[in-house]
Amino acid sequence: MHAATSHLPDPVTQPEFYDSVTTKRLLAWVIDMILVAILVIPAVVFTLGIALFFLPLVWLMVSFLYRWITIAHGSATWGMRAMAIELRDAYGQRLDAGLAFFHTLGYALSVSTAIVQVGSIVLMLTSERRQGLTDLVLGTVMINRRA
């Protein structure tokens, strides 16, 4: 076992922490996209529709802030919480604001490039701890929340 991951649940002896995490991540992502869409509506209304001309940028900003703030305050977005999963750092701790920012930045960079996103999904499906590319770079892991 790598020293940087020795504080995380072992996928061989504690597989329950990683069971169905990839599916739950997908469902959490769908929930989060719905919530971001709901959060974008007030921006459009407040600007009297002008935000529609900049919708991709508005969506990116709202999505980034939503993910960063929710991960920084509970180590999970609302979608992740609904799916009973959470992010942990290499030491098994919840993500702080700084690591939440970098995780969100990594996510934003991944989804902006199709090949990187596909690679990240493949890693989530095949890696021992179900980590995506951003998780591997930062040493984070998505686990089932402890009961």
ROFI-909333 format. One record per residue: x, y, z of N, C-alpha, C in turn; residue number from 1; residue in three letters. Coordinates in nm, 2 decimals, decimal comma. Each point is the difference from the previous one (the first is absolute). Layout:
<sites>
site nX:X | nY:Y | nZ:Z | caX:X | caY:Y | caZ:Z | cX:X | cY:Y | cZ:Z | num:NUM | residuo:ALA
...
</sites>
This chain:
<sites>
site nX:0,08 | nY:-0,12 | nZ:0,00 | caX:-0,08 | caY:0,12 | caZ:0,00 | cX:0,09 | cY:0,12 | cZ:0,00 | num:1 | residuo:MET
site nX:-0,04 | nY:0,10 | nZ:-0,08 | caX:0,08 | caY:0,13 | caZ:-0,01 | cX:-0,02 | cY:0,07 | cZ:0,13 | num:2 | residuo:HIS
site nX:0,11 | nY:0,06 | nZ:0,05 | caX:-0,01 | caY:0,08 | caZ:0,13 | cX:-0,10 | cY:0,11 | cZ:0,00 | num:3 | residuo:ALA
site nX:-0,02 | nY:0,07 | nZ:-0,12 | caX:-0,09 | caY:0,11 | caZ:0,00 | cX:-0,15 | cY:-0,05 | cZ:0,01 | num:4 | residuo:ALA
site nX:-0,03 | nY:-0,12 | nZ:-0,03 | caX:-0,13 | caY:-0,05 | caZ:0,01 | cX:-0,02 | cY:-0,10 | cZ:0,11 | num:5 | residuo:THR
site nX:0,09 | nY:-0,01 | nZ:0,09 | caX:-0,01 | caY:-0,10 | caZ:0,11 | cX:-0,10 | cY:0,04 | cZ:0,10 | num:6 | residuo:SER
site nX:-0,05 | nY:0,13 | nZ:0,00 | caX:-0,10 | caY:0,04 | caZ:0,09 | cX:-0,14 | cY:-0,02 | cZ:-0,05 | num:7 | residuo:HIS
site nX:-0,01 | nY:-0,04 | nZ:-0,12 | caX:-0,13 | caY:-0,02 | caZ:-0,07 | cX:-0,05 | cY:-0,14 | cZ:0,02 | num:8 | residuo:LEU
site nX:-0,13 | nY:-0,03 | nZ:-0,01 | caX:-0,05 | caY:-0,13 | caZ:0,01 | cX:0,06 | cY:-0,09 | cZ:-0,11 | num:9 | residuo:PRO
site nX:0,04 | nY:-0,12 | nZ:0,04 | caX:0,06 | caY:-0,09 | caZ:-0,10 | cX:-0,11 | cY:-0,06 | cZ:-0,09 | num:10 | residuo:ASP
site nX:0,02 | nY:0,01 | nZ:-0,13 | caX:-0,11 | caY:-0,05 | caZ:-0,09 | cX:-0,01 | cY:-0,16 | cZ:0,00 | num:11 | residuo:PRO
site nX:0,11 | nY:-0,06 | nZ:0,05 | caX:-0,01 | caY:-0,15 | caZ:0,01 | cX:-0,07 | cY:-0,05 | cZ:0,13 | num:12 | residuo:VAL
site nX:0,05 | nY:0,06 | nZ:0,11 | caX:-0,06 | caY:-0,04 | caZ:0,13 | cX:-0,12 | cY:0,07 | cZ:0,04 | num:13 | residuo:THR
site nX:-0,03 | nY:0,12 | nZ:-0,06 | caX:-0,12 | caY:0,08 | caZ:0,03 | cX:-0,07 | cY:0,05 | cZ:-0,13 | num:14 | residuo:GLN
site nX:-0,04 | nY:-0,10 | nZ:-0,08 | caX:-0,06 | caY:0,04 | caZ:-0,13 | cX:-0,13 | cY:0,08 | cZ:0,01 | num:15 | residuo:PRO
site nX:-0,06 | nY:-0,01 | nZ:0,12 | caX:-0,13 | caY:0,07 | caZ:0,01 | cX:0,01 | cY:0,15 | cZ:-0,01 | num:16 | residuo:GLU
site nX:0,12 | nY:0,05 | nZ:0,02 | caX:0,02 | caY:0,15 | caZ:-0,02 | cX:0,00 | cY:0,04 | cZ:-0,14 | num:17 | residuo:PHE
site nX:0,03 | nY:-0,10 | nZ:-0,09 | caX:0,01 | caY:0,04 | caZ:-0,15 | cX:-0,12 | cY:-0,07 | cZ:-0,08 | num:18 | residuo:TYR
site nX:-0,08 | nY:-0,08 | nZ:0,06 | caX:-0,11 | caY:-0,06 | caZ:-0,07 | cX:-0,09 | cY:0,10 | cZ:-0,06 | num:19 | residuo:ASP
site nX:-0,03 | nY:-0,01 | nZ:-0,13 | caX:-0,09 | caY:0,08 | caZ:-0,08 | cX:0,03 | cY:0,15 | cZ:0,00 | num:20 | residuo:SER
site nX:0,12 | nY:0,04 | nZ:0,04 | caX:0,04 | caY:0,14 | caZ:0,00 | cX:0,00 | cY:0,06 | cZ:-0,14 | num:21 | residuo:VAL
site nX:0,04 | nY:-0,07 | nZ:-0,10 | caX:0,00 | caY:0,06 | caZ:-0,13 | cX:-0,15 | cY:0,03 | cZ:-0,05 | num:22 | residuo:THR
site nX:-0,09 | nY:-0,09 | nZ:0,03 | caX:-0,14 | caY:0,02 | caZ:-0,04 | cX:-0,06 | cY:0,12 | cZ:0,08 | num:23 | residuo:THR
site nX:0,04 | nY:0,00 | nZ:0,13 | caX:-0,05 | caY:0,11 | caZ:0,09 | cX:0,06 | cY:0,13 | cZ:-0,05 | num:24 | residuo:LYS
site nX:0,12 | nY:0,00 | nZ:-0,04 | caX:0,06 | caY:0,13 | caZ:-0,05 | cX:-0,08 | cY:0,05 | cZ:-0,12 | num:25 | residuo:ARG
site nX:-0,04 | nY:-0,09 | nZ:-0,09 | caX:-0,08 | caY:0,04 | caZ:-0,12 | cX:-0,13 | cY:0,06 | cZ:0,04 | num:26 | residuo:LEU
site nX:-0,07 | nY:-0,07 | nZ:0,09 | caX:-0,13 | caY:0,05 | caZ:0,05 | cX:0,02 | cY:0,13 | cZ:0,07 | num:27 | residuo:LEU
site nX:0,10 | nY:0,01 | nZ:0,08 | caX:0,03 | caY:0,13 | caZ:0,07 | cX:0,02 | cY:0,11 | cZ:-0,10 | num:28 | residuo:ALA
site nX:0,07 | nY:-0,03 | nZ:-0,10 | caX:0,03 | caY:0,10 | caZ:-0,11 | cX:-0,13 | cY:0,05 | cZ:-0,06 | num:29 | residuo:TRP
site nX:-0,09 | nY:-0,09 | nZ:-0,03 | caX:-0,13 | caY:0,03 | caZ:-0,06 | cX:-0,07 | cY:0,10 | cZ:0,10 | num:30 | residuo:VAL
site nX:-0,01 | nY:-0,04 | nZ:0,12 | caX:-0,07 | caY:0,09 | caZ:0,10 | cX:0,07 | cY:0,13 | cZ:0,01 | num:31 | residuo:ILE
site nX:0,13 | nY:0,00 | nZ:0,00 | caX:0,07 | caY:0,13 | caZ:0,01 | cX:-0,02 | cY:0,09 | cZ:-0,13 | num:32 | residuo:ASP
site nX:-0,01 | nY:-0,06 | nZ:-0,11 | caX:-0,03 | caY:0,08 | caZ:-0,12 | cX:-0,14 | cY:0,06 | cZ:0,00 | num:33 | residuo:MET
site nX:-0,09 | nY:-0,08 | nZ:0,06 | caX:-0,14 | caY:0,06 | caZ:0,01 | cX:0,00 | cY:0,11 | cZ:0,10 | num:34 | residuo:ILE
site nX:0,08 | nY:-0,01 | nZ:0,11 | caX:0,01 | caY:0,11 | caZ:0,10 | cX:0,07 | cY:0,12 | cZ:-0,06 | num:35 | residuo:LEU
site nX:0,10 | nY:-0,02 | nZ:-0,08 | caX:0,07 | caY:0,11 | caZ:-0,06 | cX:-0,10 | cY:0,07 | cZ:-0,09 | num:36 | residuo:VAL
site nX:-0,07 | nY:-0,07 | nZ:-0,08 | caX:-0,10 | caY:0,06 | caZ:-0,09 | cX:-0,10 | cY:0,09 | cZ:0,08 | num:37 | residuo:ALA
site nX:-0,04 | nY:-0,05 | nZ:0,11 | caX:-0,10 | caY:0,07 | caZ:0,08 | cX:0,07 | cY:0,13 | cZ:0,06 | num:38 | residuo:ILE
site nX:0,13 | nY:-0,01 | nZ:0,03 | caX:0,07 | caY:0,12 | caZ:0,05 | cX:0,03 | cY:0,10 | cZ:-0,11 | num:39 | residuo:LEU
site nX:0,01 | nY:-0,05 | nZ:-0,13 | caX:0,03 | caY:0,09 | caZ:-0,11 | cX:-0,12 | cY:0,09 | cZ:-0,03 | num:40 | residuo:VAL
site nX:-0,12 | nY:-0,05 | nZ:0,03 | caX:-0,13 | caY:0,07 | caZ:-0,04 | cX:0,00 | cY:0,14 | cZ:0,07 | num:41 | residuo:ILE
site nX:0,03 | nY:0,01 | nZ:0,13 | caX:0,00 | caY:0,14 | caZ:0,05 | cX:0,10 | cY:0,10 | cZ:-0,06 | num:42 | residuo:PRO
site nX:0,11 | nY:-0,06 | nZ:-0,05 | caX:0,10 | caY:0,09 | caZ:-0,07 | cX:-0,06 | cY:0,05 | cZ:-0,13 | num:43 | residuo:ALA
site nX:-0,07 | nY:-0,08 | nZ:-0,07 | caX:-0,07 | caY:0,04 | caZ:-0,12 | cX:-0,11 | cY:0,10 | cZ:0,03 | num:44 | residuo:VAL
site nX:-0,08 | nY:-0,03 | nZ:0,10 | caX:-0,11 | caY:0,09 | caZ:0,03 | cX:0,06 | cY:0,14 | cZ:0,06 | num:45 | residuo:VAL
site nX:0,10 | nY:-0,01 | nZ:0,08 | caX:0,05 | caY:0,12 | caZ:0,06 | cX:0,06 | cY:0,10 | cZ:-0,10 | num:46 | residuo:PHE
site nX:0,06 | nY:-0,06 | nZ:-0,11 | caX:0,06 | caY:0,08 | caZ:-0,10 | cX:-0,10 | cY:0,03 | cZ:-0,12 | num:47 | residuo:THR
site nX:-0,13 | nY:-0,03 | nZ:0,03 | caX:-0,10 | caY:0,03 | caZ:-0,10 | cX:0,03 | cY:-0,07 | cZ:-0,13 | num:48 | residuo:LEU
site nX:0,06 | nY:-0,12 | nZ:0,01 | caX:0,02 | caY:-0,09 | caZ:-0,12 | cX:0,13 | cY:0,02 | cZ:-0,07 | num:49 | residuo:GLY
site nX:0,08 | nY:0,11 | nZ:0,04 | caX:0,13 | caY:0,02 | caZ:-0,06 | cX:0,09 | cY:-0,11 | cZ:0,02 | num:50 | residuo:ILE
site nX:-0,01 | nY:-0,07 | nZ:0,12 | caX:0,09 | caY:-0,11 | caZ:0,03 | cX:-0,02 | cY:-0,12 | cZ:-0,11 | num:51 | residuo:ALA
site nX:-0,11 | nY:0,00 | nZ:-0,07 | caX:-0,02 | caY:-0,10 | caZ:-0,10 | cX:0,11 | cY:0,01 | cZ:-0,11 | num:52 | residuo:LEU
site nX:0,04 | nY:0,12 | nZ:-0,03 | caX:0,11 | caY:0,02 | caZ:-0,10 | cX:0,13 | cY:-0,05 | cZ:0,05 | num:53 | residuo:PHE
site nX:0,02 | nY:-0,02 | nZ:0,13 | caX:0,12 | caY:-0,05 | caZ:0,05 | cX:-0,02 | cY:-0,13 | cZ:0,08 | num:54 | residuo:PHE
site nX:-0,10 | nY:-0,08 | nZ:-0,04 | caX:-0,05 | caY:-0,11 | caZ:0,08 | cX:0,11 | cY:-0,10 | cZ:0,03 | num:55 | residuo:LEU
site nX:0,09 | nY:-0,04 | nZ:-0,10 | caX:0,10 | caY:-0,09 | caZ:0,04 | cX:0,10 | cY:0,05 | cZ:0,11 | num:56 | residuo:PRO
site nX:0,03 | nY:0,13 | nZ:-0,01 | caX:0,08 | caY:0,06 | caZ:0,11 | cX:-0,07 | cY:0,00 | cZ:0,13 | num:57 | residuo:LEU
site nX:-0,12 | nY:0,04 | nZ:0,00 | caX:-0,08 | caY:0,01 | caZ:0,12 | cX:-0,02 | cY:-0,14 | cZ:0,06 | num:58 | residuo:VAL
site nX:-0,02 | nY:-0,10 | nZ:-0,08 | caX:-0,02 | caY:-0,14 | caZ:0,04 | cX:0,14 | cY:-0,04 | cZ:0,07 | num:59 | residuo:TRP
site nX:0,11 | nY:0,02 | nZ:-0,07 | caX:0,13 | caY:-0,03 | caZ:0,05 | cX:0,03 | cY:0,06 | cZ:0,14 | num:60 | residuo:LEU
site nX:-0,03 | nY:0,13 | nZ:0,01 | caX:0,02 | caY:0,07 | caZ:0,13 | cX:-0,09 | cY:-0,06 | cZ:0,11 | num:61 | residuo:MET
site nX:-0,13 | nY:-0,01 | nZ:-0,03 | caX:-0,09 | caY:-0,05 | caZ:0,10 | cX:0,04 | cY:-0,14 | cZ:0,04 | num:62 | residuo:VAL
site nX:0,03 | nY:-0,09 | nZ:-0,10 | caX:0,04 | caY:-0,14 | caZ:0,03 | cX:0,12 | cY:0,00 | cZ:0,09 | num:63 | residuo:SER
site nX:0,10 | nY:0,08 | nZ:-0,04 | caX:0,13 | caY:0,00 | caZ:0,07 | cX:-0,02 | cY:0,04 | cZ:0,15 | num:64 | residuo:PHE
site nX:-0,07 | nY:0,11 | nZ:0,02 | caX:-0,03 | caY:0,05 | caZ:0,13 | cX:-0,08 | cY:-0,10 | cZ:0,08 | num:65 | residuo:LEU
site nX:-0,10 | nY:-0,06 | nZ:-0,06 | caX:-0,09 | caY:-0,10 | caZ:0,07 | cX:0,09 | cY:-0,12 | cZ:0,05 | num:66 | residuo:TYR
site nX:0,08 | nY:-0,05 | nZ:-0,09 | caX:0,08 | caY:-0,12 | caZ:0,03 | cX:0,11 | cY:0,03 | cZ:0,11 | num:67 | residuo:ARG
site nX:0,07 | nY:0,12 | nZ:-0,02 | caX:0,10 | caY:0,03 | caZ:0,09 | cX:-0,06 | cY:0,03 | cZ:0,14 | num:68 | residuo:TRP
site nX:-0,10 | nY:0,07 | nZ:0,01 | caX:-0,06 | caY:0,04 | caZ:0,13 | cX:-0,06 | cY:-0,13 | cZ:0,07 | num:69 | residuo:ILE
site nX:-0,07 | nY:-0,08 | nZ:-0,07 | caX:-0,06 | caY:-0,12 | caZ:0,06 | cX:0,10 | cY:-0,10 | cZ:0,04 | num:70 | residuo:THR
site nX:0,10 | nY:-0,02 | nZ:-0,08 | caX:0,11 | caY:-0,10 | caZ:0,03 | cX:0,08 | cY:0,06 | cZ:0,12 | num:71 | residuo:ILE
site nX:0,03 | nY:0,13 | nZ:0,01 | caX:0,07 | caY:0,06 | caZ:0,11 | cX:-0,07 | cY:-0,01 | cZ:0,13 | num:72 | residuo:ALA
site nX:-0,14 | nY:-0,01 | nZ:-0,01 | caX:-0,08 | caY:0,00 | caZ:0,12 | cX:-0,07 | cY:-0,14 | cZ:0,02 | num:73 | residuo:HIS
site nX:0,07 | nY:-0,10 | nZ:0,00 | caX:-0,06 | caY:-0,13 | caZ:0,02 | cX:0,07 | cY:-0,11 | cZ:-0,09 | num:74 | residuo:GLY
site nX:0,09 | nY:0,03 | nZ:-0,08 | caX:0,08 | caY:-0,09 | caZ:-0,08 | cX:-0,09 | cY:-0,07 | cZ:-0,10 | num:75 | residuo:SER
site nX:-0,11 | nY:0,06 | nZ:-0,04 | caX:-0,09 | caY:-0,06 | caZ:-0,10 | cX:-0,10 | cY:0,11 | cZ:-0,05 | num:76 | residuo:ALA
site nX:-0,03 | nY:-0,01 | nZ:-0,12 | caX:-0,11 | caY:0,08 | caZ:-0,06 | cX:-0,13 | cY:-0,05 | cZ:0,05 | num:77 | residuo:THR
site nX:-0,11 | nY:0,07 | nZ:-0,02 | caX:-0,13 | caY:-0,04 | caZ:0,04 | cX:-0,04 | cY:-0,13 | cZ:-0,07 | num:78 | residuo:TRP
site nX:0,04 | nY:-0,02 | nZ:-0,12 | caX:-0,02 | caY:-0,12 | caZ:-0,07 | cX:0,07 | cY:-0,12 | cZ:0,06 | num:79 | residuo:GLY
site nX:0,13 | nY:0,02 | nZ:0,04 | caX:0,08 | caY:-0,10 | caZ:0,06 | cX:-0,07 | cY:-0,04 | cZ:0,14 | num:80 | residuo:MET
site nX:-0,04 | nY:0,10 | nZ:0,07 | caX:-0,07 | caY:-0,02 | caZ:0,13 | cX:-0,12 | cY:-0,09 | cZ:-0,02 | num:81 | residuo:ARG
site nX:-0,08 | nY:0,03 | nZ:-0,10 | caX:-0,12 | caY:-0,07 | caZ:-0,03 | cX:0,03 | cY:-0,15 | cZ:-0,03 | num:82 | residuo:ALA
site nX:0,12 | nY:-0,02 | nZ:-0,06 | caX:0,04 | caY:-0,14 | caZ:-0,04 | cX:0,08 | cY:-0,06 | cZ:0,11 | num:83 | residuo:MET
site nX:0,02 | nY:0,07 | nZ:0,11 | caX:0,08 | caY:-0,06 | caZ:0,12 | cX:0,14 | cY:-0,03 | cZ:-0,03 | num:84 | residuo:ALA
site nX:0,07 | nY:0,09 | nZ:-0,08 | caX:0,14 | caY:-0,01 | caZ:-0,03 | cX:0,07 | cY:0,13 | cZ:0,04 | num:85 | residuo:ILE
site nX:0,13 | nY:-0,01 | nZ:0,02 | caX:0,07 | caY:0,12 | caZ:0,04 | cX:0,15 | cY:-0,01 | cZ:-0,04 | num:86 | residuo:GLU
site nX:0,06 | nY:0,11 | nZ:-0,02 | caX:0,14 | caY:0,01 | caZ:-0,04 | cX:0,09 | cY:0,00 | cZ:0,13 | num:87 | residuo:LEU
site nX:0,11 | nY:-0,07 | nZ:-0,01 | caX:0,10 | caY:0,00 | caZ:0,11 | cX:0,14 | cY:0,02 | cZ:-0,06 | num:88 | residuo:ARG
site nX:0,08 | nY:0,07 | nZ:0,08 | caX:0,14 | caY:0,02 | caZ:-0,05 | cX:0,08 | cY:-0,13 | cZ:0,03 | num:89 | residuo:ASP
site nX:0,13 | nY:0,01 | nZ:-0,04 | caX:0,09 | caY:-0,12 | caZ:0,02 | cX:0,01 | cY:-0,05 | cZ:0,14 | num:90 | residuo:ALA
site nX:-0,04 | nY:0,08 | nZ:0,10 | caX:0,01 | caY:-0,03 | caZ:0,14 | cX:-0,13 | cY:-0,04 | cZ:0,06 | num:91 | residuo:TYR
site nX:-0,10 | nY:-0,01 | nZ:-0,09 | caX:-0,13 | caY:-0,04 | caZ:0,05 | cX:-0,09 | cY:0,11 | cZ:0,06 | num:92 | residuo:GLY
site nX:0,05 | nY:0,13 | nZ:-0,02 | caX:-0,07 | caY:0,11 | caZ:0,06 | cX:-0,09 | cY:0,07 | cZ:-0,11 | num:93 | residuo:GLN
site nX:-0,09 | nY:0,07 | nZ:0,05 | caX:-0,09 | caY:0,08 | caZ:-0,09 | cX:0,09 | cY:0,11 | cZ:-0,07 | num:94 | residuo:ARG
site nX:-0,05 | nY:0,04 | nZ:-0,12 | caX:0,08 | caY:0,10 | caZ:-0,07 | cX:-0,02 | cY:0,13 | cZ:0,06 | num:95 | residuo:LEU
site nX:0,11 | nY:0,08 | nZ:0,01 | caX:-0,01 | caY:0,14 | caZ:0,04 | cX:-0,03 | cY:0,09 | cZ:-0,12 | num:96 | residuo:ASP
site nX:-0,02 | nY:0,13 | nZ:0,03 | caX:-0,03 | caY:0,09 | caZ:-0,11 | cX:0,10 | cY:0,00 | cZ:-0,11 | num:97 | residuo:ALA
site nX:0,13 | nY:-0,01 | nZ:0,03 | caX:0,10 | caY:0,00 | caZ:-0,10 | cX:0,00 | cY:-0,12 | cZ:-0,09 | num:98 | residuo:GLY
site nX:-0,01 | nY:-0,12 | nZ:0,06 | caX:0,00 | caY:-0,12 | caZ:-0,08 | cX:-0,13 | cY:-0,01 | cZ:-0,07 | num:99 | residuo:LEU
site nX:-0,11 | nY:0,05 | nZ:0,06 | caX:-0,13 | caY:0,00 | caZ:-0,07 | cX:0,01 | cY:0,09 | cZ:-0,13 | num:100 | residuo:ALA
site nX:0,07 | nY:0,11 | nZ:0,01 | caX:0,02 | caY:0,09 | caZ:-0,11 | cX:0,08 | cY:-0,08 | cZ:-0,12 | num:101 | residuo:PHE
site nX:0,10 | nY:-0,06 | nZ:0,04 | caX:0,08 | caY:-0,07 | caZ:-0,10 | cX:-0,07 | cY:-0,12 | cZ:-0,06 | num:102 | residuo:PHE
site nX:-0,08 | nY:-0,07 | nZ:0,08 | caX:-0,08 | caY:-0,11 | caZ:-0,05 | cX:-0,10 | cY:0,05 | cZ:-0,10 | num:103 | residuo:HIS
site nX:-0,07 | nY:0,12 | nZ:0,03 | caX:-0,09 | caY:0,06 | caZ:-0,08 | cX:0,06 | cY:0,05 | cZ:-0,13 | num:104 | residuo:THR
site nX:0,12 | nY:0,05 | nZ:0,01 | caX:0,08 | caY:0,05 | caZ:-0,12 | cX:0,03 | cY:-0,12 | cZ:-0,09 | num:105 | residuo:LEU
site nX:0,04 | nY:-0,11 | nZ:0,06 | caX:0,04 | caY:-0,12 | caZ:-0,07 | cX:-0,13 | cY:-0,06 | cZ:-0,07 | num:106 | residuo:GLY
site nX:-0,11 | nY:0,00 | nZ:0,07 | caX:-0,13 | caY:-0,04 | caZ:-0,06 | cX:-0,03 | cY:0,09 | cZ:-0,12 | num:107 | residuo:TYR
site nX:0,01 | nY:0,13 | nZ:0,01 | caX:-0,03 | caY:0,10 | caZ:-0,10 | cX:0,09 | cY:-0,02 | cZ:-0,12 | num:108 | residuo:ALA
site nX:0,12 | nY:-0,03 | nZ:0,02 | caX:0,10 | caY:-0,02 | caZ:-0,11 | cX:-0,04 | cY:-0,14 | cZ:-0,07 | num:109 | residuo:LEU
site nX:-0,03 | nY:-0,10 | nZ:0,08 | caX:-0,04 | caY:-0,13 | caZ:-0,06 | cX:-0,12 | cY:0,01 | cZ:-0,09 | num:110 | residuo:SER
site nX:-0,11 | nY:0,06 | nZ:0,05 | caX:-0,12 | caY:0,01 | caZ:-0,08 | cX:0,01 | cY:0,09 | cZ:-0,12 | num:111 | residuo:VAL
site nX:0,10 | nY:0,08 | nZ:0,00 | caX:0,02 | caY:0,09 | caZ:-0,12 | cX:0,07 | cY:-0,06 | cZ:-0,11 | num:112 | residuo:SER
site nX:0,06 | nY:-0,12 | nZ:0,02 | caX:0,07 | caY:-0,07 | caZ:-0,10 | cX:-0,05 | cY:-0,15 | cZ:-0,01 | num:113 | residuo:THR
site nX:-0,07 | nY:-0,03 | nZ:-0,11 | caX:-0,06 | caY:-0,13 | caZ:-0,01 | cX:0,09 | cY:-0,12 | cZ:0,03 | num:114 | residuo:ALA
site nX:0,12 | nY:0,00 | nZ:-0,06 | caX:0,09 | caY:-0,11 | caZ:0,01 | cX:0,05 | cY:-0,02 | cZ:0,15 | num:115 | residuo:ILE
site nX:0,02 | nY:0,12 | nZ:0,07 | caX:0,04 | caY:-0,01 | caZ:0,14 | cX:-0,12 | cY:-0,05 | cZ:0,08 | num:116 | residuo:VAL
site nX:-0,12 | nY:0,04 | nZ:-0,03 | caX:-0,12 | caY:-0,05 | caZ:0,07 | cX:-0,02 | cY:-0,15 | cZ:-0,02 | num:117 | residuo:GLN
site nX:0,02 | nY:-0,04 | nZ:-0,12 | caX:-0,02 | caY:-0,15 | caZ:-0,03 | cX:0,11 | cY:-0,08 | cZ:0,08 | num:118 | residuo:VAL
site nX:0,12 | nY:0,06 | nZ:0,00 | caX:0,11 | caY:-0,07 | caZ:0,07 | cX:-0,03 | cY:-0,01 | cZ:0,15 | num:119 | residuo:GLY
site nX:-0,05 | nY:0,11 | nZ:0,05 | caX:-0,04 | caY:0,01 | caZ:0,14 | cX:-0,11 | cY:-0,10 | cZ:0,04 | num:120 | residuo:SER
site nX:-0,10 | nY:-0,02 | nZ:-0,09 | caX:-0,11 | caY:-0,09 | caZ:0,02 | cX:0,06 | cY:-0,15 | cZ:-0,01 | num:121 | residuo:ILE
site nX:0,09 | nY:-0,02 | nZ:-0,09 | caX:0,06 | caY:-0,14 | caZ:-0,01 | cX:0,08 | cY:-0,03 | cZ:0,13 | num:122 | residuo:VAL
site nX:0,07 | nY:0,10 | nZ:0,05 | caX:0,07 | caY:-0,02 | caZ:0,13 | cX:-0,10 | cY:-0,03 | cZ:0,11 | num:123 | residuo:LEU
site nX:-0,11 | nY:0,07 | nZ:0,01 | caX:-0,10 | caY:-0,02 | caZ:0,10 | cX:-0,06 | cY:-0,15 | cZ:-0,01 | num:124 | residuo:MET
site nX:-0,01 | nY:-0,05 | nZ:-0,12 | caX:-0,05 | caY:-0,13 | caZ:-0,02 | cX:0,10 | cY:-0,11 | cZ:0,02 | num:125 | residuo:LEU
site nX:0,13 | nY:0,03 | nZ:-0,01 | caX:0,10 | caY:-0,10 | caZ:0,01 | cX:0,10 | cY:0,01 | cZ:0,11 | num:126 | residuo:THR
site nX:0,01 | nY:0,11 | nZ:0,06 | caX:0,11 | caY:0,01 | caZ:0,11 | cX:-0,05 | cY:-0,06 | cZ:0,13 | num:127 | residuo:SER
site nX:0,09 | nY:-0,04 | nZ:0,08 | caX:-0,03 | caY:-0,08 | caZ:0,12 | cX:-0,09 | cY:0,08 | cZ:0,10 | num:128 | residuo:GLU
site nX:0,02 | nY:0,13 | nZ:0,01 | caX:-0,08 | caY:0,09 | caZ:0,09 | cX:-0,10 | cY:0,08 | cZ:-0,08 | num:129 | residuo:ARG
site nX:-0,03 | nY:-0,03 | nZ:-0,12 | caX:-0,10 | caY:0,07 | caZ:-0,08 | cX:0,03 | cY:0,15 | cZ:-0,02 | num:130 | residuo:ARG
site nX:0,13 | nY:0,03 | nZ:-0,01 | caX:0,04 | caY:0,14 | caZ:-0,01 | cX:0,01 | cY:0,05 | cZ:-0,14 | num:131 | residuo:GLN
site nX:-0,05 | nY:0,12 | nZ:-0,02 | caX:0,01 | caY:0,07 | caZ:-0,13 | cX:0,14 | cY:0,06 | cZ:-0,01 | num:132 | residuo:GLY
site nX:0,02 | nY:0,07 | nZ:-0,11 | caX:0,13 | caY:0,06 | caZ:-0,03 | cX:0,04 | cY:0,11 | cZ:0,11 | num:133 | residuo:LEU
site nX:-0,10 | nY:0,08 | nZ:0,03 | caX:0,02 | caY:0,11 | caZ:0,10 | cX:0,03 | cY:-0,07 | cZ:0,14 | num:134 | residuo:THR
site nX:-0,07 | nY:-0,10 | nZ:0,03 | caX:0,02 | caY:-0,08 | caZ:0,13 | cX:0,15 | cY:-0,05 | cZ:0,00 | num:135 | residuo:ASP
site nX:0,04 | nY:-0,06 | nZ:-0,11 | caX:0,14 | caY:-0,06 | caZ:0,00 | cX:0,10 | cY:0,11 | cZ:0,02 | num:136 | residuo:LEU
site nX:-0,02 | nY:0,11 | nZ:-0,07 | caX:0,10 | caY:0,11 | caZ:0,01 | cX:0,01 | cY:0,06 | cZ:0,14 | num:137 | residuo:VAL
site nX:-0,12 | nY:0,02 | nZ:0,06 | caX:-0,01 | caY:0,06 | caZ:0,14 | cX:0,01 | cY:-0,10 | cZ:0,11 | num:138 | residuo:LEU
site nX:-0,01 | nY:-0,13 | nZ:-0,03 | caX:0,00 | caY:-0,09 | caZ:0,11 | cX:-0,13 | cY:-0,02 | cZ:0,07 | num:139 | residuo:GLY
site nX:-0,11 | nY:0,05 | nZ:-0,06 | caX:-0,13 | caY:-0,01 | caZ:0,06 | cX:-0,07 | cY:-0,12 | cZ:-0,04 | num:140 | residuo:THR
site nX:-0,10 | nY:-0,04 | nZ:0,07 | caX:-0,08 | caY:-0,12 | caZ:-0,03 | cX:-0,15 | cY:0,03 | cZ:0,04 | num:141 | residuo:VAL
site nX:-0,09 | nY:-0,06 | nZ:-0,08 | caX:-0,14 | caY:0,01 | caZ:0,03 | cX:-0,04 | cY:-0,14 | cZ:0,06 | num:142 | residuo:MET
site nX:-0,06 | nY:0,02 | nZ:0,12 | caX:-0,04 | caY:-0,13 | caZ:0,07 | cX:-0,15 | cY:0,01 | cZ:0,05 | num:143 | residuo:ILE
site nX:-0,05 | nY:-0,11 | nZ:0,02 | caX:-0,13 | caY:-0,01 | caZ:0,06 | cX:0,01 | cY:0,06 | cZ:0,14 | num:144 | residuo:ASN
site nX:-0,10 | nY:0,09 | nZ:0,04 | caX:0,01 | caY:0,06 | caZ:0,13 | cX:-0,02 | cY:-0,10 | cZ:0,11 | num:145 | residuo:ARG
site nX:0,07 | nY:0,02 | nZ:0,10 | caX:-0,01 | caY:-0,10 | caZ:0,12 | cX:-0,14 | cY:0,02 | cZ:0,06 | num:146 | residuo:ARG
site nX:-0,06 | nY:-0,12 | nZ:0,03 | caX:-0,13 | caY:0,00 | caZ:0,06 | cX:0,00 | cY:0,05 | cZ:0,14 | num:147 | residuo:ALA
</sites>
